[in-house]
Amino acid sequence: MKHRTRAFGWVGLVAASALLLVGCEEPTPEMDAAEANGNEAAQAAADEAQGDRRIDFTLPDLDGNERQLSEWDGDLVVLNFWATWCPPCKKEMPLFQETWEDHQEDGFTIVAVAVDELTATQHFVDDFGIEFPILIGQDEAMEVGREYGNRIGALPYTVLIDRDGIIRDTHRGEVEPEDLEAWLDEYL
């Protein structure tokens, strides 16, 4: 019985890793119909989350302290799910850091949830000088992402939560400067 449980654990880990890798890729014109339908269903799930009240959750930060999303109630929150091995995730982090520095005093924060290992995440944060809150988890972080409409585990995946705790937007893929500017113009 133990042997089967371990094998199932590895199969689950491999399947989750494959899903994350697929989610981190840019779509191509060669997508087959099944994949396109899957993406449409995933987008529909993300769209359904918009207008809902944010879901509170608890995950550890890089120091191992348990943190709750509700700590940032009253702020405009960009909740970002990412990983150190994901190229679009890496690319958007400097934009997030710069924007956070410019607007943190205005009641704006970024809460980045790393779906990654602690050591890799800590090295990334140190190398890139990231100062906004970083929470970390693997299965738990993926479950939180699913609760926010990220049913396929795409990375990066970003959720905009207004000052009243209402989900205003969801975004699969890299956040571009114009996306962030539009959110700040409308909700900050």
Secondary structure, 3 states (H helix, E strand, C coil): CHHHHHHHHHHHHHHHHHHHHHHHCCCCCCCCHHHHHHHHHHHHHHHHHCCCECCCCEEEECCCCEEEHHHHCCCEEEEEEECCCCHHHHHHHHHHHHHHHHHHHHCEEEEEEEECCHHHHHHHHHHHCCCCCEEEECHHHHHHHHHCCCCCCCCCEEEEECCCCEEEEEEECCCCHHHHHHHHHHHC
